[in-house]
């Protein structure tokens, strides 16, 4: 039990004394959950949750149906998880909206991993940008099978015109975790570039989200 730990080793006290960066993933989660249940302290509960869901990206995107059977994780704790996810997403979105995406590649990748890495099927999305390459809108357009998503240029163009975007960054996830582009990924990127060039909209990048992220622009493929 946490009460048996030295006070300086308890997650909340450790955070206050040494800062949040000193905490492990399980300790951070324990601070958020606040309490365990009879027979299991909150740190042990946090460790079990992370073992079950592997990382924060997976855990923050669970549905209530996914976790309702887990002892000690009721609606109140589920609501806390949802609130933390939304706070993180809005924070990253705010950062992207207030500076050039081209100068925020790390933040951009973090945001895309947060909102896309958990999907079990491929999802194709667009970061829609203004003339200063600041974020106007993020849109998840297409959802596919385990290994593919059908992408329709006409729908991408409609999405771009709706917000009068001047540039776009494409993104999609690979549920396998391998973020290397396939030949189909390279083909659709060039196809979309040609379609958007007709309305003077630049395609700046196509980012693939897996266990890591892959930028086609960084590899001269966009």
C-alpha positions in Angstrom: 0.0 0.0 0.0 1.1 3.6 -0.7 1.0 4.4 3.1 3.9 1.9 3.6 6.1 3.9 1.2 8.3 6.8 2.5 6.4 10.0 2.0 8.9 11.3 -0.6 8.4 8.2 -2.7 4.6 8.6 -3.0 3.6 9.8 -6.5 1.8 13.0 -5.4 4.5 14.1 -2.9 7.2 13.1 -5.3 5.6 15.3 -8.0 5.4 18.3 -5.6 9.0 17.9 -4.4 10.8 17.0 -7.7 8.4 18.0 -10.5 6.2 16.0 -12.8 9.1 14.9 -15.1 10.5 12.9 -12.2 7.5 10.5 -12.2 7.2 7.3 -14.2 4.2 6.8 -16.4 2.5 4.7 -13.7 3.1 7.3 -11.1 1.6 10.1 -13.3 -1.4 7.9 -13.9 -1.7 7.2 -10.2 -1.8 10.9 -9.4 -4.6 11.4 -11.9 -6.7 8.4 -10.7 -6.1 9.5 -7.1 -7.3 6.3 -5.4 -7.4 2.6 -5.8 -9.9 0.2 -4.2 -10.0 -2.3 -1.3 -7.0 -4.6 -1.7 -5.3 -2.6 -4.5 -3.5 0.7 -4.1 -3.7 3.3 -6.8 -0.1 2.8 -8.0 -0.7 -0.9 -8.6 -3.9 -0.1 -10.4 -2.1 2.3 -12.6 0.6 -0.2 -13.4 -2.0 -2.8 -14.4 -3.8 -0.3 -16.7 -0.6 0.6 -18.5 0.3 -3.1 -18.9 -3.2 -3.7 -20.4 -3.2 -0.7 -22.7 0.6 -0.5 -23.4 0.9 3.4 -23.4 -0.9 6.6 -22.7 -2.0 7.0 -26.3 -4.0 3.8 -26.1 -5.3 4.4 -22.6 -6.5 7.9 -23.3 -8.6 6.7 -26.2 -10.5 3.9 -24.5 -14.3 3.8 -24.6 -16.3 3.2 -21.4 -17.3 -0.2 -22.8 -13.6 -1.1 -22.9 -13.0 -0.3 -19.3 -16.3 -0.8 -17.5 -15.4 -4.3 -16.5 -12.2 -3.3 -14.9 -12.5 -3.3 -11.1 -12.1 0.1 -9.5 -12.4 2.0 -12.8 -15.9 3.5 -12.6 -17.5 6.4 -14.4 -15.7 9.0 -12.3 -12.3 7.7 -13.2 -13.3 7.2 -16.8 -14.4 10.8 -16.9 -11.0 11.9 -15.6 -9.3 10.0 -18.3 -11.5 11.6 -21.0 -10.9 15.0 -19.6 -7.1 14.6 -19.6 -7.2 13.4 -23.2 -9.3 16.5 -24.2 -7.0 18.8 -22.3 -3.9 17.4 -24.0 -5.5 17.5 -27.5 -6.7 21.1 -27.1 -3.3 22.2 -25.8 -1.5 20.7 -28.8 -4.1 22.1 -31.2 -3.7 25.5 -29.6 0.1 25.4 -30.1 -0.3 24.4 -33.7 -2.8 27.1 -34.4 -0.5 29.8 -33.1 2.6 29.1 -35.1 3.7 27.8 -38.5 3.2 24.0 -38.7 6.4 23.9 -40.7 8.3 25.2 -37.6 6.4 22.9 -35.2 7.1 19.4 -36.7 7.6 17.9 -33.2 4.3 19.3 -31.9 2.6 18.3 -35.2 3.8 14.7 -34.8 2.8 14.6 -31.2 -0.7 15.8 -32.1 -1.1 13.3 -34.9 0.1 10.4 -32.7 -2.4 11.4 -30.0 -5.4 11.6 -32.3 -4.5 8.8 -34.8 -2.2 6.1 -33.3 -4.9 4.3 -31.4 -7.1 3.5 -34.4 -7.4 -0.2 -35.2 -8.2 0.7 -38.9 -6.5 3.0 -41.3 -7.8 6.6 -41.1 -6.9 9.4 -43.5 -6.8 12.9 -42.3 -5.9 16.5 -43.3 -4.2 19.3 -41.5 -5.7 22.4 -43.3 -3.4 25.4 -43.2 -3.7 29.1 -44.1 -1.2 31.2 -46.1 1.2 31.4 -43.1 1.0 27.6 -42.6 -0.9 28.0 -39.4 -3.5 25.4 -38.6 -7.1 26.2 -39.6 -8.7 22.9 -39.1 -8.0 19.2 -38.6 -10.3 16.7 -40.4 -10.4 12.9 -40.3 -11.9 12.2 -43.7 -11.8 8.5 -44.5 -11.8 5.2 -42.5 -10.8 2.0 -44.1 -10.1 -1.7 -43.4 -7.2 -2.9 -41.2 -4.7 -2.2 -44.0 -6.2 0.4 -46.2 -8.5 3.5 -46.5 -10.1 4.6 -49.7 -9.2 8.2 -50.4 -11.3 10.3 -52.8 -9.7 13.5 -54.2 -13.1 15.2 -54.7 -13.8 14.9 -51.0 -10.4 16.2 -50.1 -11.0 19.2 -52.4 -14.4 19.9 -50.8 -12.7 19.8 -47.4 -10.0 22.2 -48.5 -12.5 24.7 -50.1 -14.8 24.6 -47.0 -12.2 26.4 -44.9 -10.4 28.2 -47.8 -7.1 26.5 -47.0 -3.9 27.5 -48.8 -2.0 24.4 -48.0 -2.5 20.9 -46.6 -0.6 18.2 -44.8 -2.0 14.7 -45.2 -1.8 12.1 -42.4 -2.8 8.5 -42.0 -2.1 5.7 -39.6 -0.7 2.2 -40.0 -2.3 0.0 -37.4 0.6 -2.4 -37.8 2.9 0.2 -36.2 5.2 0.2 -39.2 5.3 3.8 -40.5 7.2 3.2 -43.7 5.1 4.3 -46.8 3.7 1.7 -49.2 3.6 2.1 -52.9 -0.1 2.9 -52.6 0.7 5.7 -50.1 3.2 7.2 -52.5 0.8 6.9 -55.4 -2.2 8.6 -53.6 0.1 11.4 -52.4 1.1 12.3 -55.9 -2.4 11.9 -57.2 -3.7 14.3 -54.5 -0.9 16.8 -55.2 -1.9 17.0 -58.8 -5.6 17.4 -58.0 -4.9 20.2 -55.4 -2.5 22.0 -57.7 -5.4 22.7 -60.0 -6.9 24.9 -57.3 -3.5 26.3 -56.2 -3.3 24.5 -52.9 0.1 23.2 -51.8 0.7 19.8 -50.3 3.4 20.3 -47.8 3.8 16.8 -46.4 2.2 13.4 -45.8 2.9 12.0 -42.4 2.4 8.4 -41.5 1.6 7.5 -37.9 2.6 4.2 -36.5 4.8 3.3 -33.5 6.7 6.4 -34.6 5.9 9.0 -37.4 7.3 9.2 -40.9 7.4 12.4 -43.0 7.4 11.9 -46.7 8.6 15.5 -47.1 11.7 14.8 -45.0 12.4 11.9 -47.4 11.9 13.8 -50.6 8.7 11.8 -51.4 6.2 14.6 -51.3 
